[in-house]
Amino acid sequence: MAKNVNRRAVLGTALVGGGALLGALSGCAADEPLPNTRPKDETGATTLVVYFSRAGENYYNGGRRDLQVGNTEVLAMMIRDRIKTDVYRILEAEPYPESYDNTVKRNAEEQNTNARPAIAGPLPELGRYTTVLLGSPVWNVRAPMILSTFLDAVDLSGKTVLPFVSYAVSGMGSVEAEYRASLPTAEVRTGLAVRGELVAESAPAIEAWLRQSGLGT
């Protein structure tokens, strides 16, 4: 699906991890932040992991905890370690607040205005990839609006798209359905949803999903 969107930036404001604003954002702790990685055409891979993730104060079992690495980034790196793939991290031009509540507020505003938050830096060249694994948290039942920025700006026609998400209470939410509506010329397959508090224990689920998707052994 060809897109005629300025690739440099699209301004906006957003965030939330489950069915209501309270259960919106989630994340997972790790010892150190993982590096921002972008595809460098070094592996010869035909699969690309694209993900957006947020650290900072996150929802955790009804309360809050501070995370150095967000849930979705942990999932993305676990996937990277199990298949031959390149990785592209979606970085927001205007960082989300450290505060959970302030991020929830911003996400609600972005969803209500159908905003397209700006992406920092260049987008990946997707021509040689046949499969794109698209990762994000689930914020207020949806993918964050910066994922819409990404989908508006790239061409995924003819590609296989596999969603993976971290969530607080909503599971996959409406993510798969919205991707199918946004990407009518791509094949959006069944995704993987992992509760934020459980990402560190999700290796078996990830491996089963990759096998079912034809990517794992």
C-alpha positions in Angstrom: 0.0 0.0 0.0 1.8 3.1 -1.2 1.9 6.0 1.2 2.3 9.7 0.5 3.4 10.9 3.9 6.4 13.1 4.8 9.0 10.6 6.1 10.8 13.1 8.3 8.2 13.6 11.0 4.6 13.9 11.9 3.8 15.8 15.1 1.6 14.5 17.9 1.1 13.5 21.5 0.2 9.5 23.4 0.1 5.9 25.7 -2.0 3.1 27.6 -1.8 -0.8 28.2 -5.3 -2.4 28.6 -9.1 -2.0 28.5 -9.3 1.2 30.6 -7.0 4.1 31.2 -5.9 2.8 34.5 -4.6 -0.5 33.1 -2.9 1.1 30.2 0.9 1.0 30.2 3.1 -1.9 31.1 6.9 -2.7 31.0 9.5 -5.1 32.1 12.7 -4.5 34.1 16.2 -5.5 32.9 19.7 -4.8 34.2 20.6 -2.2 31.5 18.8 -0.5 28.6 19.3 -2.5 25.4 20.8 -0.5 22.5 18.8 1.1 19.8 19.3 -1.1 16.8 18.6 -0.3 13.1 18.9 -2.6 10.1 22.4 -2.4 8.6 22.1 -4.9 5.7 24.7 -7.0 7.4 22.8 -10.3 8.0 21.2 -10.8 4.6 18.0 -11.5 6.5 14.6 -11.3 4.8 12.9 -10.8 8.1 12.7 -7.5 10.0 11.7 -6.9 13.6 10.2 -3.4 14.0 9.2 -2.3 17.5 8.3 0.6 19.7 8.8 0.4 23.4 8.8 2.7 26.5 10.7 2.4 29.7 10.2 4.6 32.8 7.3 4.3 35.3 5.0 1.5 34.2 2.0 -0.4 35.3 2.8 -3.5 37.4 0.2 -5.8 39.0 -2.1 -2.9 39.9 0.7 -0.7 41.0 3.8 1.0 39.4 7.4 0.2 39.0 10.3 2.0 37.2 11.8 0.1 34.2 15.1 0.6 32.4 13.9 -1.5 29.5 10.3 -1.7 28.3 8.4 -5.0 27.9 8.2 -4.8 24.1 11.9 -4.2 23.8 12.6 -7.3 25.9 10.3 -9.3 23.6 11.9 -7.9 20.5 15.4 -8.9 21.7 14.2 -12.3 22.7 12.8 -12.8 19.2 16.1 -11.4 17.7 18.1 -14.0 19.6 16.0 -16.9 18.2 15.7 -16.2 14.5 17.8 -14.6 11.7 16.5 -11.1 11.6 17.4 -7.4 11.3 16.0 -5.0 13.9 14.6 -1.5 13.7 13.5 0.4 16.7 10.8 3.2 16.3 12.0 6.2 18.3 9.7 9.0 19.1 10.8 12.5 18.2 9.1 13.9 21.3 9.9 11.4 24.2 7.0 10.3 26.3 7.0 11.4 30.0 8.7 9.3 32.7 5.4 9.5 34.6 2.9 6.7 33.9 -0.1 9.0 34.5 1.2 11.7 32.2 1.9 9.2 29.5 -1.6 7.8 29.8 -2.9 11.4 29.5 -0.8 12.0 26.4 -1.9 8.8 24.8 -5.6 9.5 25.4 -5.1 12.9 23.6 -3.3 11.3 20.7 -6.0 8.6 20.3 -8.8 11.2 20.5 -7.3 13.4 17.8 -6.1 10.5 15.6 -2.6 12.0 16.0 0.5 10.8 14.2 3.5 11.4 16.6 6.8 12.1 14.9 9.4 9.3 14.4 13.0 10.4 15.0 15.5 9.5 12.4 15.2 7.7 9.0 12.8 4.9 8.4 14.1 1.5 7.3 14.2 0.4 3.6 11.8 -2.5 3.5 12.4 -3.7 -0.1 14.3 -6.9 0.7 12.2 -8.0 3.6 9.4 -10.5 3.1 8.3 -10.7 6.7 7.9 -7.9 9.2 7.4 -8.6 12.9 5.7 -5.5 14.3 5.9 -5.0 18.1 4.4 -2.5 20.5 2.7 -2.2 23.9 -1.1 -2.1 24.0 -2.2 1.3 25.1 -5.9 1.7 25.8 -6.7 -1.5 23.7 -4.8 -0.1 20.7 -1.2 0.1 19.5 0.3 3.5 20.3 -0.5 6.1 17.6 3.2 6.2 16.6 2.6 2.8 15.0 0.1 4.5 12.8 2.8 7.0 11.9 5.0 4.2 10.8 2.3 2.3 8.9 1.3 5.5 7.0 4.9 6.1 6.0 6.1 2.7 4.7 4.9 0.2 2.0 4.1 -3.3 3.4 2.3 -4.5 0.2 2.8 -8.2 -0.3 4.6 -8.7 2.9 3.7 -11.0 5.8 3.1 -9.0 9.0 3.3 -10.6 12.5 2.2 -8.5 15.4 3.6 -9.0 18.9 2.6 -7.0 21.9 3.0 -6.6 25.6 -0.1 -5.7 27.6 -1.4 -5.0 31.1 -5.0 -6.3 31.0 -6.3 -6.3 27.4 -4.4 -9.0 25.6 -4.0 -8.3 21.9 -6.8 -5.8 22.1 -7.8 -4.4 18.7 -4.2 -4.5 17.3 -4.6 -7.3 14.8 -7.9 -6.1 13.5 -6.6 -2.5 13.1 -3.5 -3.8 11.3 -5.6 -5.8 8.9 -7.7 -2.8 8.2 -4.7 -0.5 7.7 -2.8 -3.1 5.5 -5.2 -4.6 3.1 -2.4 -5.6 0.7 -0.3 -7.3 3.3 -0.9 -10.7 5.0 -1.4 -10.0 8.7 -1.1 -13.2 10.6 -2.0 -14.3 14.2 0.1 -12.3 16.7 1.7 -12.9 20.0 0.4 -11.2 23.2 2.4 -11.4 26.4 1.4 -9.8 29.7 4.0 -7.2 30.8 4.7 -8.8 34.2 5.5 -12.1 32.5 7.8 -11.1 29.6 10.9 -12.5 31.3 9.2 -15.9 31.4 7.9 -15.8 27.8 10.6 -17.8 26.0 8.4 -20.9 25.5 5.5 -18.8 24.2 7.8 -16.9 21.8 9.3 -20.1 20.5 6.0 -21.8 19.9 4.7 -18.7 18.1 7.7 -18.5 15.9 7.4 -22.2 15.0 3.7 -21.8 14.2 4.6 -18.8 12.0 7.1 -20.8 10.1 10.1 -18.8 11.5 11.3 -21.0 14.3 12.6 -24.6 14.5 
